[in-house]
Amino acid sequence: MHADDRSPDPRRITFIEGVLYNPWVNVGASLVCTAGLGWMTWWFWGMWRDVVDAPAYADQGLDVVGGLIGVIAGGLAMIALFIVTIWVISWWAKRGWGRAPRSES
């Protein structure tokens, strides 16, 4: 089955091939992960600033470069998760998220 052929019911939790489909769960989890990664990146930024502003010590240059790499990786991952969140919202919008149930006539 091709991924675009899936039409889970947005009004209930659906399991297809071990994957949970529900707009509130999927979008909520994506938002929580994005916010958590953003907070973590901000926290790492503060730690990196503390290393940069600290009095000179051995291997401070390595700590600064390593911290900057971590901050950049966290920032890029947060941007990627933000894009994934937008994709998840649009994916569910195409499948009738928030629409009234269809009447069986």
C-alpha positions as CSV (number, residue, x, y, z in Angstrom):
1,M,0.0,0.0,0.0
2,H,1.4,3.4,-1.0
3,A,1.6,6.0,1.8
4,D,-0.7,8.4,0.0
5,D,-3.4,5.7,-0.4
6,R,-4.1,5.6,3.4
7,S,-7.3,7.3,4.4
8,P,-7.6,7.0,8.2
9,D,-10.6,8.3,10.0
10,P,-9.6,11.6,11.6
11,R,-12.4,11.3,14.2
12,R,-10.9,8.2,15.9
13,I,-7.5,6.6,16.5
14,T,-6.5,4.3,13.7
15,F,-3.7,1.8,13.5
16,I,-2.4,0.9,10.0
17,E,0.7,-1.3,9.8
18,G,1.7,-0.4,13.3
19,V,1.4,3.4,12.8
20,L,-1.0,5.4,15.0
21,Y,-3.2,7.9,13.0
22,N,-5.1,10.6,14.7
23,P,-4.7,14.3,14.0
24,W,-4.8,15.4,17.6
25,V,-2.2,12.8,18.7
26,N,0.0,13.3,15.6
27,V,0.0,17.1,15.5
28,G,0.2,17.3,19.3
29,A,3.2,15.0,19.5
30,S,4.9,17.0,16.7
31,L,4.3,20.3,18.4
32,V,5.6,19.0,21.8
33,C,8.7,17.6,20.1
34,T,9.4,20.8,18.3
35,A,8.9,22.9,21.4
36,G,11.1,20.6,23.5
37,L,13.9,20.7,20.9
38,G,13.6,24.5,20.8
39,W,13.9,24.7,24.5
40,M,16.8,22.3,24.5
41,T,18.6,24.4,21.8
42,W,18.0,27.6,23.8
43,W,19.4,25.9,26.9
44,F,22.5,24.7,25.0
45,W,22.9,28.3,23.7
46,G,23.0,29.5,27.3
47,M,25.6,26.8,28.2
48,W,27.6,27.7,25.2
49,R,27.5,31.4,26.1
50,D,28.8,30.5,29.6
51,V,31.7,28.7,28.1
52,V,32.5,31.6,25.8
53,D,32.3,34.1,28.7
54,A,34.3,31.9,31.1
55,P,37.9,32.8,32.1
56,A,40.4,31.1,29.9
57,Y,41.2,27.5,30.7
58,A,42.8,24.5,28.9
59,D,40.8,23.2,26.0
60,Q,38.3,26.1,26.1
61,G,38.6,26.3,22.3
62,L,37.4,22.7,21.9
63,D,34.5,23.4,24.2
64,V,33.5,26.5,22.3
65,V,33.6,24.8,18.9
66,G,31.9,21.6,20.2
67,G,29.2,23.7,21.8
68,L,28.6,25.7,18.7
69,I,28.3,22.6,16.6
70,G,25.7,21.3,19.1
71,V,23.8,24.6,19.1
72,I,23.8,24.6,15.2
73,A,22.7,20.9,15.1
74,G,19.9,21.5,17.6
75,G,18.7,24.6,15.7
76,L,18.7,22.8,12.4
77,A,16.8,19.9,13.9
78,M,14.2,22.3,15.4
79,I,13.7,23.8,12.0
80,A,13.3,20.4,10.4
81,L,10.8,19.4,13.1
82,F,8.9,22.7,12.5
83,I,8.7,21.8,8.8
84,V,7.5,18.3,9.7
85,T,4.8,19.8,11.9
86,I,3.5,21.9,9.0
87,W,3.6,18.8,6.8
88,V,1.6,16.8,9.3
89,I,-1.0,19.5,9.6
90,S,-1.4,19.8,5.8
91,W,-1.5,15.9,5.5
92,W,-4.4,15.8,8.0
93,A,-6.1,18.8,6.4
94,K,-6.3,16.8,3.1
95,R,-7.9,13.9,4.9
96,G,-10.8,15.9,6.4
97,W,-9.5,17.0,9.8
98,G,-12.3,18.9,11.5
99,R,-14.9,18.2,8.9
100,A,-18.3,17.0,9.9
101,P,-18.9,13.2,9.6
102,R,-20.3,12.1,6.2
103,S,-23.8,10.9,6.3
104,E,-24.4,7.5,4.9
105,S,-27.3,7.8,2.5
